[in-house]
Amino acid sequence: MLWDLGQVHGRTAWTSRGASENSEILQGKAQLLQILRRSRSREEWADAAAGLCLGQKMVASEYAKTIEEACCFRKLWEVALATLEDMREQGIPRNAPVYVAAIRSCGKSAWRHALSFLDDIQADRMEQGTASHKATLKVLEHAGRWKEVLAILKRMQQSGPTPGLEEYSLALRVCCNRSHRVVQELQASLDAVILGNQVEMCGPDEWQHVLELLQEFAAKKLVPDTVVYSSAIQILEKNCFWAYALQLLGEWRHGGHNSDTALYGTTIRCCLRDNRLEDAISLMKEAIKWELRPDTETYEALILDCSLAGHWNWAFFFLKDMIKDDRPVTSTVYESVLEACQVAGEWKWVLTVLSLFEEAMQPTKKAYSAALFACQEAQEWEWVKILQQKLTLREKVESAAEYGGQPLALAHLQAVQGDGDVKSTSVAAALQMSLA
């Protein structure tokens, strides 16, 4: 029997495809949805679904909800499988929630189909979370398939998402009567997850408790994961315990963990907070070597500290690496490196930094003044002349922008640049000509 909206109300409600739905049609759709959800067989479901798709089709979210309610409570995995095929034929996108509903519809006798649905989700990369894995593990638990449970856990450990407390607890329940080695390994993994969750829940002032939990990791011969290391180092950073942070980073590096840029950034900032500049520089060099560059905030903090400490060469090195990595560089960072080079008497490096500044944005008066002072100390009078003119130009543009607005500032810029080639020549071009 083919259900349609006209039969539900005793009259034909659909006039043409794409027609607007009136209240009676909406009521008819609701009744058909209820029929779908009460369906006990493939034939009943197909009839109701065909009637529901007359006229305008359901949206994907309506379809997914109907599948979930119709299949999960009745455990009609055959209907779920047919539903997925019908969605493919009608061009309705099959997303992760639909597949999860299909997995949940599988009883213990259909555990192989649950594994097949999980493979489809992973093949199409539909999901980032653990909902599909949890649903599959519950089906396997009811079926008593302990080997398949262990295989899924191993797959999650290798390629993600990381299994948690619920997954390991389920595996322990399924494998409780298996070999002692399997149970022991699962218990160790479960203990590591529990301790890791406790570390993540610690507040900024609970650094002593964090160290105690890490000692418990070592006592039980458990290896924390990257999330635990990151949480612990962040707490140590806020309390300026740079030595502990370096120790944890060293353990993480020698533990065979996957690469993580956040750990390097957090540890570098911890060293900077406690005035351990040399350690921070060493860590940054290592991070660059292994292509684990931290965030822009860490770069800026390290460059500013290097500039203040007189390490102009390292400040310039990290500035160049930021530019190479297409990081946004602020005028404050350029100014700090310029001043460090100027204090060191490295006038050529001052001009090099100023040329990089000009390529990125319009340099500030402070930057031109630092470069001008460096060239005056080095008695490079040709450069003094060029930079003096550029400084004058910059002052006029800022003055025009302040009193006359942006159009007048642009007019001043064009007028001054038209006075001669020297004023319009970039520092990079002039520097290249002088070196040639």
N, C-alpha and C positions, 0 to 999 in steps of 0.2 A: 504493500500500500504506500502510495506517495503522498506525504503530507505537504500541504501548502497553506499559505495564509488565508486563501479563500475558503478552504475546507474548515479551517479553525473557526471562522465566523459565519459559515453558511453562505457566503457570497464571495465574489471575486473582488479582492481588494486592490490587486495590482493592475494598473491600467497600461503602463508601458515601462520599459527598462529605464531606470534613471529618474523615475517620477519621485516627487517629494513624498515623504511618508506622513500620513496623518495619524491621529491618536489611535485609531482602530488597528492600523497596520503595526504600530509600535506594540500594542497589546498582543497582536498575533505573533510578533517576533518573540515576545517574552514567553508566550505559551509554548512555542516551538523550542525555545531554549530549555524549558522545563522538560519537554519530551526527550530532548537530546540527553539531558542529565539523568533521566530515568531509564534510558535505553539499556537493555540487558544483552543485546546481540548486535552483530554487525549489520543485519538486515534492518532492524529498527532504527539503528543510528543512521544508516545511509538514507533511509526514507526521510527522516526528520531533517537531516542535513541538506538534502536536495531541496526540500520545501523552503528551508531557511534561506537558501542561496538564490531563490527566485527574485527577480527584480534586482535591487542593489545588494552587493555582497557584504558580508560582515567584514569589519576591520580585523586586523590580525590579533589585536588584544582580546576582542570578543571571542574569536575562534579559539585562542589559547585557553581562555578561562573555561569555555565549554568543554574542550577536550579534557582539561584537568579534572573538572567536576564529574564528567561522564565516565572517565576511565579509572581514576585513582581509587574511588570508593568501591567500584565494582571489580577492580583488578582485571579489566578487559584489555589485556595487552594486544590482542588481535585487532581490536578497534583502534587502539593507539597507533599500531603499525599502519593500518589502512588510512587513518587520519593523516599521518605524515605524508603518505603517498598522494592522497587527495589534495593536500595543500601544495605539494610540488606541482601537480598537474594544473592546478588553478592559478599558479604563480604567486601564492601567498607565502611570504618569507617565513621560514622555519627558524625560530630563534631558540636560545638556550632554555627559557621557561617551558616551551612546548616539549622539548626533549626531556627535561627534568620530569614533567608530568607523565611522559611516556615511560620513563624509568620507574616511577612510583607505581605505575599501573601493573608492573610485572610482579607476579607472585613468585614463590620460591621455585616453582617448576619452570619458570621462564627467565631464570637468571642469565642465561646466555644472551637473550635479547637485551637485557639491561646492559650487559657489557658491550653489545653492538651499538646501542644508543650512545653510550659513553664515548666509544671510539669515534662516532660521527661528530659529537660535540668537539672533541679534541682535534679531529682532522680539519674542521672548518674554523677552529679557534673562536668559538662563539662565546666562551665564558672565561672570566678571569678569577672567579671565586671558587668555592668548594661545594656548591649546592649539588651539582651533578655527581661528584665523587661521594658525597654523604649519602645521597639517595641510592647509588649503586651498592655502596658498602652495606646499607641496611637490607637490601634485597639479598645480597650474598650471606649476610648473617642469618637471615631466616632460612636460607637454603643450606646453611652449614658448610659453605665452600671456603674453608680457611686458607687454602693455597691461593685462591684468586684474591682473597682479602690482602694477603701479604704481597701479592704481585702489584696490586693497586697502590699500596703504601709505598712500595719501592719506586714505582713510577712517579708518585707525587714527590718523593724525596729527591729524585733525580731531575725532574723537569717542572715541578710545581703543579698546583699550589702546595705550599708547605703544610703537611698534616699537623693537626692540632690535638688538643685534649680529647675531643669527641672521637676522632678517628682512631687514635691509639687505644682508647678505652674499649671501643667496639672490637678492635682486633684482639685485644686481650680476652674478651668474653668468648670470641669464636675459637681462639687457640688455647684456651685454658687447659684442655686435656691433651695437648700435643706435646712435642719434645720439650725438655727442660731448657734447651738452648734457645729455642724460638720464644718461649715465654720470658726468659731472662732478657733477651734483646728488646722485646716489646716493653717490658717493665722499665728498662733503662731509658728507652726513648720517651716513655710517659713521664718518668721522673725529670728528664731534661726539659720537657715542655712545661711541667708544673713549676720548676725552678725559674725557667725563663719568663713565665707569666708573672711570677713574683718580682723579678727584676724590673720588668716593664711597668709594674704598678708602683714602684718606689718613687717618692717625690724628690725634689731637688736637694732637700736637707737630709735625706736618708742614705748618705753615701756609705756610712759604716755598715748598714744592713746590706747594701749592694756588695761590699767587699766580703761580708760573711756568706752571702749566697754564692759568690764566685768561689770561695774556699770550699763550699759544699759541693760545687761542681767538680772541683779537683779531687776532693776526698772520695767521691763516688765514681771517679774516673769517667766523668761525662764531659762532652765537648759542647760548649755553648754555640748557638748559631750566630749569624751575622746580626740579627735583630737584637739579640741579648748583648752582644759586644757594643753595638751602637748605643743602646739605651744606657749601659753602664758608663761608657765614655762620655756621653752627654752630661750625666750627673756629675762625674768627676771634673768635667770642664767647668761647670758652674761653681765648683768649689776649689778650682785652681790646683787640683792634684795632678800635676803634669807627669810625675814619675809613674803613678799608677796607670795613667792613660797610655803612656809610652809602653809600659809593660803589657797592657792588654792588646795594644795594636801589634806588638811583637808576637804575642801568642796567636793572634788572629792570622797574621801573615804566614806563620810556620805551621798552621793547622790545616792547610789545604782548602781554605774557604774560597768561595767565589769572590770576584772583584767587587769592591764597594767604594765609591768615591766619598760618600758621607763620612765614613770612618776617618779617612785622611783629613778631611776638612775639620771635623770636630776636634781631632787630636792636635792639629796645627793651631787652631784657635785657643785650645787649652794651653799650649806652650807659650803663645803670645800673651795670654792673660797673666802668666807667671814670669814674664820677661825672659823666656828661654828662646831667644831669637835664633841662635845657632841650630838648636834642635828643630825649630819650625822650618828653617831654610833646608835642612837636610831632608825632612819629611816631604817638603814640596818638590824637591829635586827627584826624590824617589817616586812620588805620585806622577810627575810628568814623564818619567822614564817608562813607567808601566801603563801610561795612558789612563790614569785614574785622576784626572784633574778635578780638584774640588770646585765649589761654587764660586761665583764672582765675589761674594762678600769676603771669603777667605783670601782670595787674591788681593783685594784692596787693602785688607788689614795688614797683610804681610808686606806689601809694597810700601805702605805708609810707615811701618815700623823700620823697615830697611832704610828708608830715606832719612828718618830721624836719627838712626844709629850711624849714619855715614856710610852705609854699604850701598853706594850708588850703583856699583856694577851689578849687584843682585837685584836691586830695584829695577834697573833697566832690563835685565834678563827676564824677570817675571812680567814686566810691562810688554815686552815683545811677545812673550808666550800668550798673554791675553789677546793681543791683536791677532796673532797667528790662529788662535782658537775662535776667532770672531766673537770675543766677549765685549760687551759695552764698557768703555773706559770713560770715567767721569773727568771733568776738568781738574778736580782736586787731585786725582792720581797723577795726571800729567804735571801739574804744578809741583807736587812733592818730589817727583823724580828730577824735574828741572832744577829745583833748589838744591837737591843733594849733589847733582853734578856741578852746579855753580860753586857750592861750598868747597868741593874737592878740587876746584880749579880746572875741571875738564871742559873747556869751552867748546871743543868740537862735539863732544857728546851732548852738551847743552843744545847745540844747533840741531843735532840729529833728533833729539826728543822733540824739539820745537817743530821740526818738519813733520814728524808723526802726528803732532797735535794739529797742525794745519790740515793734514789729510783727513783727519776725523771731524774737526769742527773749527770754528773761529777761535783762535787762542785768546786768552784774557789779557788784560793789561799787566796783571801780576806775572804772567809767563813771559811777556815781552820784556818787562823790566828786569827779570832775573837773567834772561839771555843777554840783555844789553849790559848789565853789570859784569857778567862773566867775560864778555868781549872787551870791555874797558880795562879790566884787570889784566887780560892777556895782551892788551895794546893792539888789538886787531881793529884798526880804525875804519877800514872799509866796511867791516861788519857792523861796527858801531853806527856808521852812517845809515846803513840799510835798516837796521833794527830801530834806530831813532825815528826814521820816517814811518815805519810800520806802527810804532807806538803812537806817533802823532795821528796817523790815520785811524787807529783804533779809538783814540780819545775823541776824535771828531765824530766818528760814527755813533759812539755811545752818547755823546752830548746831543747830537741831532735826534737820536731816538728818544732821549729823555725829554727834550723840549718840543720837538716837532713831530714826533711819531715816526713810524716805520718808513713811509714813503720818502720823507725828508732825509732820513738816515741813508737810504739807498741812493738818493741823489748826491749826497756828500761823498759816498763811497765811489760812485762813478766819476765824479769830478776830480777827486784826489788821485784816483788811479790813472786818470787820463793825463796827469802832469808829466809822467815819465815812466820809462820801463822799469827803473829800479824799484819804485813803490809797488808796482803790480807783480814783481817777480816773487815767487814763493821761496821760502827759505830752503826747501829741498833742491830747487833748481839752482839757486845761487851757491849752495854748498857743493853741489856736483861740479859746477863750473870752477870753483876755487880749488877743489881737490884735483881737477884735471890739469 
